[in-house]
Amino acid sequence: MKFNNFAFVNLMEKIIGPINRIKFNHLCLIMITLAICIQRLTIAVGNVFYAFAIIFFTIDTYHRYRSGEKLFLPIQIKRYFLIYVFFALMVLPSAIFSLNTEYSFFKYIDYFVLRFFVLIILIFLKVDNEAIKKALFFFIVFMAIDGIATLAERFITQASRAQGLGDGWLRHASIVATVFPASIILWISQKKYTLYKNWLFFCAVCIVLGAIASGTRSSWVGILAVMPFVLYQGAKWSPKKCFALVAIFICITGTIVATPQLQQRAASIANITTDRSNGDRIEAWKSATVMVREKPIIGYGILQGGKVYLQNYRTAADTQGLGHFHNNYVQTVVDSGFMGFIGLIVFIIYSLWIFRRWNCPYSLIGFCAWIGFIVVGFFDYTLGMSAAVKTLWFITGCSLRLYEDI
């Protein structure tokens, strides 16, 4: 039987041709955006989208490499990656010399590699700035819908707290504090062209109302923490909008004060006696100081400190028996010692430093996203929450890609 080379080539072109015409870069951006949006609603489906995003990104990058394209990174992003590697290396000993090495090392890979792909994808993906803006806008709109759903749930159920589209109040708090600045900064900025600018203000209001309806105090504190930076730069961009924003927050504060349930919830932020949610945290942190003195260099291992605390260091004053320390910084110094803690602080400081140019709206978005995440991290171990960390990397990635878009 004679083999027809020409027919074989035609057949392969028919198969491979349509595949080569697929825009894997666009599919990747769609998948990563969907993954970030729905991960709190369903982490399983979110991870499926995330896996597809990584696959499409790998295919697209391979095609670019085969075509001879050279990847270029600005020096500031190269330095950012180096600081991140420094942070990862400072935590590594606590994963290797852990009380449970297998578990801690698996968590280490999850924390420092798998979740970090969100930032890698957004930095290296070959799409234009408008596509990144659309992805960011879509996420803001989704969070606004989440806020409306949370508010509606509160009114319908008449419960003291509501969760909205997903579970985990503290996960929701961290995500809200990280995303909210983007909506209000893009609205108040002087950019001549911003997607659906007036809708962004509506989204910001919905996100805030959802945070109030959820009753999660750390989200309230996170939102308030970013407002001084927003108002400082906002006064330069648009004094009128800045004044309107202050008036709206005064009205929201008045509503909280006039509503007994919300007023009591707000007042409990500083209550460390009768409010055991706060008091138990304080007791756990006291015990953490003893634990750190006993293993100060590399700690007990990633996510091992809480187990040791419950077994050997929990006091009767901790009524709940906290499984972790509800604080990024206490948890890190217990789990990874002062090596990990120094790595974390250096990385946080550099993450703020890289977004120091507030005249660019997207730089201010990155800065405030980190401020929100840092503040909520005082109330819970948000570094251990996949949804919260991926959201932070998503906003950071968008901000770095649009850093020069003034």
Sequence and secondary structure as in RCSB ss.txt:
>XXXX:A:sequence
MKFNNFAFVNLMEKIIGPINRIKFNHLCLIMITLAICIQRLTIAVGNVFYAFAIIFFTIDTYHRYRSGEKLFLPI
QIKRYFLIYVFFALMVLPSAIFSLNTEYSFFKYIDYFVLRFFVLIILIFLKVDNEAIKKALFFFIVFMAIDGIAT
LAERFITQASRAQGLGDGWLRHASIVATVFPASIILWISQKKYTLYKNWLFFCAVCIVLGAIASGTRSSWVGILA
VMPFVLYQGAKWSPKKCFALVAIFICITGTIVATPQLQQRAASIANITTDRSNGDRIEAWKSATVMVREKPIIGY
GILQGGKVYLQNYRTAADTQGLGHFHNNYVQTVVDSGFMGFIGLIVFIIYSLWIFRRWNCPYSLIGFCAWIGFIV
VGFFDYTLGMSAAVKTLWFITGCSLRLYEDI
>XXXX:A:secstr
    HHHHHHHHHHHHHHHHHS HHHHHHHHHHHHHHHTTT HHHHHHHHHHHHHHHHHHHHHHHHTT      H
HHHHHHHHHHHHHHHHHHHHHT TTHHHHHHHHHIIIIITTHHHHHHHH    HHHHHHHHHHHHHHHHHHHHHH
HHHHHHH  S    SSS HHHHHHHHHHHHHHHHHHHHS  S  TTHHHHHHHHHHHHHHHHHHT HHHHHHHHH
HHHHHHHHHHHH HHHHHHHHHHHHHHHHHHHHSHHHHHHHHGGG  SS HHHHHHHHHHHHHHHHHHHS SS S
 TTTHHHHIIIII  TT SS  SS S HHHHHHHHHHHHHHHHHHHHHHHHHHTT  TTSHHHHHHHHHHHHHHH
HTTTS GGG HHHHHHHHHHHHHHHHTTT  
